[in-house]
């Protein structure tokens, strides 16, 4: 049946009950829509079926009732699947994560009905096991990964969805909490370690030690270098002793390699300054530098926890951030830096920082995107303070400078530091 516009008594139109189950009520949007219709009239007709079932326009329908309309323009349409049509006609509506999940569950049910059951006949092609979820994600314009995360949130801790809807926590962060709390434990339920390898893997999964901690526990009494500046970026020095708070200064050459390739307009905040190794090099290059750290090392302002919003308010918004943070806090440092940096962020980190689902979500940011990765072709060596010679030390982990620039357009670029 070809679509065409008809006049219809508003009282004869029947709202689709599924609409209320899928989409919530937003008082602010309702008020704005009502004001628009009062001023301009109904610009887009309601969409109904031949049985007067409302398919699209439920918010407009509610407003029209309140205003007192008796007769309205309606687009008469016919659909093979009304449930899919309900979602499709709301494609461009701004939705909360919960509403997206409601749509996904409805579409998943409908698409599942389309998959043939039983063994395929000779030569017959069947859709793969992921066909349904991939089609749902494509239809909704949301990644299959995020869709699966939302489904996990509803399954294990539905109240977490409310926090995501309100913007109190990101989908990635919420999922990491329930994954740690439920999913990993569920997958490990019922398994009993029965040999060294199995038990060893269980311990690694439970405690997630760093490479440095593993090396130390193996009692390797040899000077090894593992690049880093603070917690979780360590070196095992002579006699296997570890520096308190894992403080390992960043060599001036590592910093200068960045400054030779990247310019920074305005001042710089170094939020993990240690004894000022990065800050001093920046000052030598003519930059105005603000230096802070959580630990007092007789340089800069101490007691400033960069991961504490109240503490960073003491320093306020600055032009640029350049730092070498503890690796296990690198992601949090990026998010915090984006709150206070107006122009650029440069962060020294392990190359494996590129990996991980949560980091993937961060790298998709278009407002303050990753611009350049400066990869060291030779692994730099950061040494324990007080060691006189570094000739016997060799870097064991690949490192790079990661640079973000607010408003940058284009894809990230990789350059190498020889």
HELIX and SHEET records of a PDB file:
HELIX    1   1 UNK A   10  UNK A   12  5                                   3    
HELIX    2   2 UNK A   17  UNK A   22  1                                   6    
HELIX    3   3 UNK A   27  UNK A   40  1                                  14    
HELIX    4   4 UNK A   58  UNK A   67  1                                  10    
HELIX    5   5 UNK A   82  UNK A   88  1                                   7    
HELIX    6   6 UNK A   97  UNK A  112  1                                  16    
HELIX    7   7 UNK A  131  UNK A  140  1                                  10    
HELIX    8   8 UNK A  144  UNK A  156  1                                  13    
HELIX    9   9 UNK A  159  UNK A  165  1                                   7    
HELIX   10  10 UNK A  171  UNK A  178  1                                   8    
HELIX   11  11 UNK A  179  UNK A  183  3                                   5    
HELIX   12  12 UNK A  184  UNK A  188  1                                   5    
HELIX   13  13 UNK A  196  UNK A  207  1                                  12    
HELIX   14  14 UNK A  211  UNK A  217  1                                   7    
HELIX   15  15 UNK A  238  UNK A  240  5                                   3    
HELIX   16  16 UNK A  244  UNK A  246  5                                   3    
HELIX   17  17 UNK A  252  UNK A  259  1                                   8    
HELIX   18  18 UNK A  277  UNK A  284  1                                   8    
HELIX   19  19 UNK A  309  UNK A  312  1                                   4    
HELIX   20  20 UNK A  327  UNK A  329  5                                   3    
HELIX   21  21 UNK A  330  UNK A  340  1                                  11    
HELIX   22  22 UNK A  351  UNK A  354  5                                   4    
HELIX   23  23 UNK A  357  UNK A  363  1                                   7    
SHEET    1   A 4 UNK A   4  UNK A   9  0                                        
SHEET    2   A 4 UNK A  71  UNK A  76 -1                                        
SHEET    3   A 4 UNK A  46  UNK A  48  1                                        
SHEET    4   A 4 UNK A  54  UNK A  56 -1                                        
SHEET    1   B 8 UNK A 301  UNK A 302  0                                        
SHEET    2   B 8 UNK A 289  UNK A 293  1                                        
SHEET    3   B 8 UNK A 268  UNK A 270  1                                        
SHEET    4   B 8 UNK A 318  UNK A 323  1                                        
SHEET    5   B 8 UNK A 341  UNK A 350  1                                        
SHEET    6   B 8 UNK A 399  UNK A 406 -1                                        
SHEET    7   B 8 UNK A 368  UNK A 376 -1                                        
SHEET    8   B 8 UNK A 413  UNK A 417  1                                        
END                                                                             
